[in-house]
Amino acid sequence: MSSTVSEQIEQSSRRKRNGISRDVCADIVSGLHMVIITVAGWAATPFATLTESSDGFVSQPAAVVLISAAFLTSLIYSEALRQGGYFRFDQLLEPLGTMRGVVWRLALILLSLIAACYSLGFTQILSRGWLMAWSLFSVAGIVSARLLVSLILRRLSASGGLLCRRIMIVGTPQRAKITADETTRTETGVDIVRTLDPSLLTSVETPDFQQLQRMVEDGEVDDILVCPQGSEDDDTTSVVLEQLRRLPVHVSLAPHPLWITRGGRMTSVGDVPTYMVQRKPIDGWGIFTKGLEDRILGLLMTLALSPVMIACAIAVRLDSPGPIFFVQRRQGMAGDIFPIIKFRSMKVMEDGDEVKQATKDDDRITKVGAILRKTSLDELPQLFNVVKGEMSLVGPRPHALKHDEYYSALIKDYAARHRVKPGMTGWAQVNGYRGETNEPEKMEARLRYDLDYIENWSLWFDLRILVLTVKAVLKPENAY
């Protein structure tokens, strides 16, 4: 993939490119936010109403005081956004994805200002009319500004634009291609200038290095990504990095292809930089919140639905000979095996090497069992599994052990479902993936939803799934 000298000479004939650093954009947009909030405070001064001080005097708040309060608030707000990463270039390009956080932080700061003034007895400097108008003007201004900034930055980031990030990749053809493909796929406004084999840059005397030096001086390269091949070329990589130190350009080491294809984020252990390719899905307060949700809601649902479960138990007993409950071993979090409890809906009690999934018009299903399975009432005894801590109300549905073994060997990342407790209902089920999975494609689709839930878990996500489960039960699909 390395370019010839003639190609490089042709590239050098381009005129010097004048660009600006993306880091400058953060300071410009930060200043813009401060101006908007301060101007909004000034624009809201006509809406200031009379306020009564503690000694009974009624006065009009001074405009200079209100504008000063707006300016101080803008300083705090700008720093809050900076600490939250909302001025990063990639965040500025995605205004809709960051809008909630931007507006929420502004609301918190405004509420904090009001609380501080009231607690310090400075209520006479505030005006309800001014506060309301200032808040509305500020929110409207910030939202409009970020949308406009996104449009401008995208236009300037287009190929050849002032903010287009021009990258040179140094690495073997295979490594360079993986890095180039992933870079252009995940970041807007990136232009891969060319790729070079490391062996061409081991000396400043080589034509390739001299051409690279001219390109850097002409502003045609903003970043150089060096892709180490492995321990066998550590010496070559070290020499290349030493030669690049003389160039006024950003130089970075690209990660191993596994890091790129697996996804993740940079972190550190002590002073050692690391790349986290997998995080614990539920951690910290999330463990406590999830456990509290399961225990409290699980117990309340058990008590509320106990009459229904009693009726189901009687119906199963009267319908066909056999036990009321069907108990089968399932795999829980981290491979833990537990006995799942259901109302018996079949004439068989399979729990071995041969477990056949229920199909439509399956002659093994009893008359009452068909009703229970259609309405998902056969799953209600799993509330006992939830209260015991073996399952959660929401999570990936557990499968028979034999099915787990089969799909683990067939589908990549299938075992990742076991990073959380299995659930009575799940994100896949409320999206229509219930019942039989007679084709690998169906299980793969179900797995995608399960992994999406695991990576994006939150209490509100759980509550949303529980609400959607009610709708899915009332209008059952693929349940037999």
C-alpha positions as CSV (number, residue, x, y, z in Angstrom):
1,M,0.0,0.0,0.0
2,S,3.0,2.3,0.1
3,S,3.1,5.1,-2.5
4,T,5.8,5.5,-5.1
5,V,8.2,8.4,-5.1
6,S,6.5,9.9,-8.2
7,E,3.1,9.8,-6.5
8,Q,4.6,11.6,-3.5
9,I,6.2,14.3,-5.7
10,E,2.8,14.8,-7.3
11,Q,1.2,15.2,-3.9
12,S,3.9,17.7,-2.8
13,S,2.9,20.0,-5.7
14,R,-0.3,20.9,-3.9
15,R,-0.3,24.4,-2.4
16,K,0.2,24.8,1.3
17,R,-2.9,23.9,3.2
18,N,-4.0,26.4,5.9
19,G,-6.1,24.7,8.5
20,I,-7.0,25.3,12.1
21,S,-6.8,22.9,15.1
22,R,-10.0,21.2,16.2
23,D,-8.9,22.0,19.8
24,V,-9.6,25.7,19.1
25,C,-13.2,24.9,18.3
26,A,-13.8,23.9,21.9
27,D,-12.7,27.3,23.2
28,I,-14.7,29.1,20.5
29,V,-17.9,27.2,21.3
30,S,-17.3,27.6,25.0
31,G,-17.0,31.4,24.6
32,L,-20.1,31.3,22.5
33,H,-22.1,29.6,25.3
34,M,-20.9,32.2,27.7
35,V,-22.0,35.0,25.4
36,I,-25.4,33.5,24.8
37,I,-26.2,33.1,28.5
38,T,-25.0,36.6,29.3
39,V,-26.9,38.2,26.4
40,A,-30.0,36.2,27.4
41,G,-29.7,37.7,30.9
42,W,-29.5,41.2,29.3
43,A,-32.4,40.5,27.0
44,A,-34.5,39.3,29.9
45,T,-34.1,42.5,32.0
46,P,-37.3,44.1,30.6
47,F,-39.2,41.2,32.2
48,A,-37.8,41.9,35.7
49,T,-40.6,42.4,38.1
50,L,-40.6,44.4,41.4
51,T,-39.2,42.5,44.4
52,E,-39.8,43.2,48.0
53,S,-36.8,43.2,50.4
54,S,-36.8,42.0,54.0
55,D,-37.4,45.5,55.3
56,G,-40.5,45.9,53.3
57,F,-39.2,48.1,50.5
58,V,-40.2,47.4,47.0
59,S,-37.6,47.9,44.3
60,Q,-36.7,47.1,40.7
61,P,-33.6,44.8,40.4
62,A,-30.7,46.7,38.9
63,A,-29.9,45.5,35.3
64,V,-26.2,45.4,36.0
65,V,-26.8,43.0,38.9
66,L,-28.9,40.7,36.8
67,I,-26.4,40.7,33.9
68,S,-23.5,40.1,36.3
69,A,-25.4,37.1,37.7
70,A,-25.9,35.8,34.2
71,F,-22.2,36.2,33.4
72,L,-21.1,34.3,36.5
73,T,-23.5,31.6,35.7
74,S,-22.2,31.3,32.2
75,L,-18.7,30.8,33.6
76,I,-19.9,27.9,35.8
77,Y,-22.0,26.4,33.1
78,S,-19.2,26.5,30.5
79,E,-16.8,24.8,32.9
80,A,-19.4,22.1,33.7
81,L,-19.8,21.3,30.0
82,R,-16.1,21.2,29.6
83,Q,-15.7,18.8,32.5
84,G,-18.4,16.6,31.0
85,G,-16.7,16.4,27.6
86,Y,-19.5,18.4,25.8
87,F,-17.0,20.6,24.0
88,R,-15.1,17.6,22.4
89,F,-15.2,17.8,18.6
90,D,-17.1,14.6,18.2
91,Q,-19.7,15.8,20.7
92,L,-20.1,19.1,18.9
93,L,-20.9,17.1,15.7
94,E,-23.7,15.2,17.4
95,P,-26.0,17.8,19.0
96,L,-29.1,15.7,19.3
97,G,-27.2,13.0,21.2
98,T,-25.8,15.5,23.7
99,M,-28.7,17.9,24.0
100,R,-30.3,16.3,27.1
101,G,-27.0,16.5,29.0
102,V,-26.4,20.1,27.9
103,V,-29.9,21.3,28.9
104,W,-30.0,19.3,32.1
105,R,-26.7,20.8,33.3
106,L,-28.1,24.3,32.6
107,A,-31.2,23.6,34.6
108,L,-29.2,22.3,37.6
109,I,-27.0,25.4,37.6
110,L,-30.0,27.7,37.4
111,L,-31.7,25.9,40.3
112,S,-28.5,26.0,42.3
113,L,-28.3,29.8,41.8
114,I,-31.9,30.2,43.0
115,A,-31.3,28.0,46.0
116,A,-28.1,29.9,46.9
117,C,-29.8,33.3,46.7
118,Y,-32.6,32.1,48.9
119,S,-30.4,30.5,51.4
120,L,-28.2,33.6,51.7
121,G,-31.1,36.0,51.9
122,F,-30.4,37.6,48.5
123,T,-33.8,37.2,47.1
124,Q,-34.2,40.9,46.5
125,I,-31.7,40.6,43.6
126,L,-33.8,38.0,41.8
127,S,-37.0,38.5,39.9
128,R,-39.3,35.7,38.9
129,G,-40.1,37.2,35.6
130,W,-36.4,37.7,34.8
131,L,-35.5,34.2,35.8
132,M,-38.2,32.6,33.7
133,A,-37.4,34.8,30.6
134,W,-33.6,34.3,31.1
135,S,-34.0,30.5,31.4
136,L,-36.1,30.3,28.2
137,F,-33.8,32.6,26.3
138,S,-30.7,30.6,27.5
139,V,-32.1,27.2,26.6
140,A,-33.4,28.4,23.2
141,G,-30.0,30.1,22.5
142,I,-27.9,27.1,23.5
143,V,-30.0,24.6,21.6
144,S,-30.0,26.7,18.4
145,A,-26.3,27.5,18.7
146,R,-25.3,23.8,19.1
147,L,-27.4,22.8,16.1
148,L,-25.8,25.7,14.0
149,V,-22.3,24.8,15.2
150,S,-22.8,21.2,14.2
151,L,-23.8,22.2,10.7
152,I,-20.9,24.5,10.3
153,L,-18.3,22.1,11.7
154,R,-19.6,19.3,9.5
155,R,-19.2,21.5,6.4
156,L,-15.7,22.6,7.5
157,S,-14.8,18.9,8.2
158,A,-15.6,17.8,4.7
159,S,-12.7,16.5,2.7
160,G,-10.3,19.4,2.0
161,G,-12.0,21.6,4.6
162,L,-10.3,23.7,7.3
163,L,-11.1,21.1,10.0
164,C,-10.6,18.0,7.9
165,R,-8.2,15.8,9.9
166,R,-5.6,14.5,7.5
167,I,-3.9,11.3,8.7
168,M,-0.9,9.3,7.5
169,I,-0.8,5.7,8.6
170,V,2.5,3.9,9.0
171,G,2.2,0.1,9.0
172,T,2.1,-3.1,7.1
173,P,-0.7,-3.2,4.4
174,Q,-3.0,-5.5,6.5
175,R,-2.6,-3.5,9.7
176,A,-2.9,-0.2,7.9
177,K,-6.1,-1.2,6.1
178,I,-7.8,-2.3,9.4
179,T,-6.9,1.0,11.1
180,A,-7.9,3.1,8.1
181,D,-11.3,1.4,7.6
182,E,-12.2,1.7,11.3
183,T,-11.0,5.3,11.5
184,T,-13.0,6.5,8.6
185,R,-16.1,4.5,9.7
186,T,-16.2,5.9,13.3
187,E,-15.1,9.5,12.9
188,T,-16.5,12.3,10.7
189,G,-14.1,14.6,8.8
190,V,-11.2,12.2,8.5
191,D,-9.1,11.9,5.3
192,I,-6.5,9.2,5.0
193,V,-3.7,10.9,3.1
194,R,-1.8,7.6,2.4
195,T,-0.2,4.7,4.1
196,L,3.5,3.8,4.2
197,D,5.4,0.7,5.2
198,P,7.6,1.3,8.3
199,S,10.7,0.1,6.4
200,L,10.4,3.2,4.2
201,L,10.9,5.6,7.2
202,T,13.8,4.1,9.0
203,S,16.1,6.9,7.9
204,V,15.8,10.6,7.2
205,E,17.7,10.1,4.0
206,T,15.0,8.0,2.4
207,P,12.8,9.7,-0.3
208,D,9.7,8.7,1.5
209,F,10.7,10.4,4.7
210,Q,11.8,13.5,2.9
211,Q,8.5,13.6,1.1
212,L,6.6,13.1,4.4
213,Q,8.6,16.0,6.0
214,R,7.6,18.3,3.1
215,M,3.9,17.3,3.5
216,V,4.0,18.0,7.2
217,E,5.6,21.4,6.6
218,D,2.9,22.2,4.0
219,G,0.2,21.3,6.4
220,E,-1.0,18.3,4.4
221,V,-0.6,15.9,7.4
222,D,-2.2,16.5,10.8
223,D,-1.6,13.2,12.5
224,I,0.6,10.1,11.9
225,L,-0.7,6.8,13.2
226,V,2.0,4.1,13.6
227,C,0.7,0.5,13.6
228,P,3.2,-1.8,15.3
229,Q,3.0,-5.3,13.9
230,G,4.2,-7.1,17.0
231,S,7.3,-8.1,18.9
232,E,9.1,-9.1,15.7
233,D,9.3,-5.5,14.5
234,D,9.7,-3.7,17.8
235,D,13.1,-2.5,16.6
236,T,11.7,-1.1,13.4
237,T,8.9,0.7,15.2
238,S,11.3,2.3,17.7
239,V,13.5,3.6,14.8
240,V,10.5,5.0,13.0
241,L,9.3,6.7,16.1
242,E,12.7,8.2,16.7
243,Q,12.8,9.6,13.2
244,L,9.3,11.1,13.5
245,R,10.3,13.0,16.6
246,R,11.8,15.7,14.5
247,L,8.5,16.5,12.7
248,P,6.0,19.0,14.1
249,V,3.0,16.7,13.9
250,H,0.9,14.5,16.2
251,V,2.2,11.0,16.3
252,S,0.2,8.2,17.9
253,L,0.5,4.4,18.3
254,A,-2.5,2.6,16.9
255,P,-3.8,-0.3,19.0
256,H,-3.8,-3.9,18.1
257,P,-6.5,-4.9,15.5
258,L,-8.3,-6.9,18.3
259,W,-8.7,-3.7,20.2
260,I,-10.1,-1.9,17.2
261,T,-12.6,-4.6,16.2
262,R,-13.7,-5.4,19.7
263,G,-14.5,-1.8,20.6
264,G,-13.9,-0.2,24.0
265,R,-12.3,2.8,25.6
266,M,-8.9,3.9,26.9
267,T,-8.3,3.7,30.7
268,S,-5.4,3.1,33.0
269,V,-4.2,0.9,35.8
270,G,-1.9,3.1,37.8
271,D,0.3,4.9,35.3
272,V,0.0,2.1,32.8
273,P,-2.4,3.0,29.9
274,T,-4.8,0.2,29.1
275,Y,-7.7,-0.4,26.6
276,M,-10.9,-1.7,28.2
277,V,-12.6,-4.0,25.7
278,Q,-15.3,-5.1,28.1
279,R,-16.8,-3.5,31.2
280,K,-18.8,-5.0,34.0
281,P,-22.4,-4.4,32.8
282,I,-23.9,-3.6,36.2
283,D,-21.5,-2.1,38.8
284,G,-21.4,0.2,41.8
285,W,-24.8,1.6,42.8
286,G,-26.3,-0.3,39.9
287,I,-25.9,-3.6,41.7
288,F,-27.8,-2.2,44.7
289,T,-30.5,-0.7,42.5
290,K,-31.0,-3.8,40.4
291,G,-31.2,-6.0,43.6
292,L,-33.6,-3.7,45.3
293,E,-35.8,-3.6,42.1
294,D,-35.9,-7.4,41.9
295,R,-36.6,-8.0,45.6
296,I,-39.2,-5.3,46.2
297,L,-41.1,-5.5,42.8
298,G,-40.7,-9.3,42.8
299,L,-42.2,-9.6,46.3
300,L,-45.0,-7.2,45.5
301,M,-45.8,-9.0,42.3
302,T,-45.8,-12.4,44.0
303,L,-48.3,-11.2,46.6
304,A,-50.5,-9.4,44.0
305,L,-50.5,-12.4,41.6
306,S,-50.8,-15.1,44.2
307,P,-54.6,-15.6,43.5
308,V,-53.8,-16.0,39.8
309,M,-51.1,-18.5,40.6
310,I,-53.3,-20.5,42.9
311,A,-56.0,-20.7,40.1
312,C,-53.3,-21.8,37.6
313,A,-52.1,-24.5,40.0
314,I,-55.6,-25.9,40.4
315,A,-56.2,-25.9,36.6
316,V,-52.9,-27.7,35.9
317,R,-53.7,-30.4,38.6
318,L,-57.3,-31.0,37.2
319,D,-56.3,-30.9,33.6
320,S,-53.7,-33.8,33.4
321,P,-51.8,-36.2,35.7
322,G,-48.4,-35.1,36.9
323,P,-46.9,-32.4,39.1
324,I,-48.0,-28.8,39.2
325,F,-44.6,-27.4,38.6
326,F,-42.0,-28.1,35.9
327,V,-38.5,-27.7,37.2
328,Q,-35.6,-27.5,34.8
329,R,-31.9,-26.7,35.2
330,R,-30.9,-23.4,33.5
331,Q,-27.7,-21.4,33.4
332,G,-27.6,-18.1,35.3
333,M,-25.0,-15.4,35.7
334,A,-21.4,-16.4,35.3
335,G,-22.5,-20.0,34.5
336,D,-24.2,-20.6,37.8
337,I,-26.8,-23.5,37.4
338,F,-30.2,-23.0,39.1
339,P,-33.6,-24.8,38.9
340,I,-36.1,-22.6,37.0
341,I,-39.7,-23.1,38.1
342,K,-42.7,-23.0,35.7
343,F,-46.3,-24.3,35.8
344,R,-46.3,-27.6,34.0
345,S,-47.7,-27.1,30.5
346,M,-46.6,-30.3,28.8
347,K,-47.1,-34.0,29.3
348,V,-43.3,-34.5,29.5
349,M,-40.6,-33.2,31.9
350,E,-37.5,-33.0,29.8
351,D,-34.2,-31.9,31.5
352,G,-31.4,-33.9,29.9
353,D,-29.3,-34.2,26.8
354,E,-32.4,-34.1,24.5
355,V,-34.6,-31.0,25.1
356,K,-36.9,-30.3,22.2
357,Q,-38.3,-26.8,21.9
358,A,-42.0,-26.3,21.8
359,T,-43.4,-25.8,18.3
360,K,-46.8,-24.7,17.0
361,D,-49.5,-27.4,17.5
362,D,-47.1,-29.4,19.6
363,D,-48.9,-32.5,20.8
364,R,-46.9,-32.6,24.0
365,I,-48.7,-29.4,25.2
366,T,-51.8,-29.9,27.4
367,K,-55.1,-28.0,27.0
368,V,-54.5,-25.9,30.0
369,G,-50.8,-25.6,29.1
370,A,-51.7,-24.1,25.8
371,I,-53.6,-21.3,27.5
372,L,-50.8,-20.8,30.1
373,R,-48.1,-20.6,27.4
374,K,-50.1,-18.3,25.2
375,T,-50.7,-15.8,28.1
376,S,-47.2,-16.4,29.7
377,L,-48.9,-17.4,32.9
378,D,-46.8,-20.5,33.0
379,E,-43.8,-18.2,33.8
380,L,-45.3,-16.7,37.0
381,P,-43.6,-19.2,39.4
382,Q,-40.3,-17.7,38.3
383,L,-41.1,-14.9,40.7
384,F,-39.9,-17.2,43.4
385,N,-36.6,-17.5,41.5
386,V,-36.4,-13.7,41.4
387,V,-37.1,-13.3,45.1
388,K,-34.4,-15.9,45.9
389,G,-31.9,-13.9,43.8
390,E,-31.4,-16.6,41.1
391,M,-33.1,-14.5,38.4
392,S,-34.1,-10.9,37.7
393,L,-37.4,-9.5,36.6
394,V,-35.7,-8.2,33.4
395,G,-32.7,-9.8,31.7
396,P,-31.9,-12.3,28.9
397,R,-34.3,-15.3,29.0
398,P,-32.5,-18.5,30.2
399,H,-32.4,-21.4,27.8
400,A,-32.1,-25.2,28.5
401,L,-28.5,-26.3,29.2
402,K,-28.3,-28.3,26.0
403,H,-29.5,-25.3,23.9
404,D,-26.9,-23.1,25.6
405,E,-24.2,-25.6,24.7
406,Y,-25.4,-25.8,21.1
407,Y,-25.7,-22.1,20.5
408,S,-22.4,-21.2,22.3
409,A,-20.5,-23.3,19.7
410,L,-22.6,-21.9,16.8
411,I,-23.0,-18.1,17.5
412,K,-20.2,-15.8,18.4
413,D,-20.6,-13.9,21.8
414,Y,-23.6,-16.1,22.7
415,A,-22.0,-16.7,26.1
416,A,-21.9,-13.0,26.8
417,R,-25.6,-13.3,27.8
418,H,-24.5,-14.8,31.1
419,R,-22.8,-11.6,32.3
420,V,-26.0,-10.6,34.0
421,K,-28.8,-12.6,35.8
422,P,-31.4,-14.1,33.4
423,G,-34.8,-12.5,33.5
424,M,-38.5,-13.3,33.4
425,T,-38.8,-10.9,30.5
426,G,-36.3,-9.2,28.3
427,W,-35.6,-6.6,25.6
428,A,-35.7,-9.3,23.0
429,Q,-39.0,-10.6,24.1
430,V,-40.8,-7.3,24.0
431,N,-39.4,-6.8,20.5
432,G,-41.1,-9.9,19.2
433,Y,-38.4,-12.5,19.8
434,R,-40.4,-15.0,21.9
435,G,-41.0,-18.7,21.7
436,E,-39.3,-21.1,19.3
437,T,-35.9,-20.3,17.8
438,N,-35.7,-23.0,15.2
439,E,-33.2,-21.1,13.0
440,P,-29.8,-19.7,14.1
441,E,-30.8,-16.4,12.6
442,K,-33.6,-16.0,15.1
443,M,-31.3,-16.7,18.0
444,E,-28.7,-14.3,16.6
445,A,-31.4,-11.6,16.5
446,R,-32.5,-12.4,20.0
447,L,-28.8,-12.2,21.1
448,R,-28.4,-8.7,19.6
449,Y,-31.2,-7.4,21.7
450,D,-29.9,-9.2,24.8
451,L,-26.4,-7.7,24.3
452,D,-27.9,-4.2,23.7
453,Y,-29.8,-4.5,27.0
454,I,-26.6,-5.6,28.9
455,E,-24.5,-2.8,27.5
456,N,-27.2,-0.1,28.1
457,W,-28.8,-1.2,31.4
458,S,-30.5,1.3,33.6
459,L,-33.4,1.3,36.0
460,W,-35.5,3.2,33.6
461,F,-34.7,0.7,30.8
462,D,-35.9,-2.1,33.1
463,L,-39.2,-0.2,33.9
464,R,-39.7,0.5,30.2
465,I,-39.3,-3.2,29.4
466,L,-41.7,-4.2,32.2
467,V,-44.4,-1.8,30.8
468,L,-43.8,-3.2,27.3
469,T,-44.1,-6.7,28.6
470,V,-47.7,-6.0,29.7
471,K,-48.5,-5.0,26.1
472,A,-46.7,-8.1,24.7
473,V,-48.7,-10.4,27.0
474,L,-52.0,-8.8,26.0
475,K,-51.1,-9.2,22.3
476,P,-49.0,-12.4,22.3
477,E,-46.9,-13.3,19.2
478,N,-44.9,-16.5,18.7
479,A,-46.0,-17.8,22.0
480,Y,-47.1,-21.5,21.9
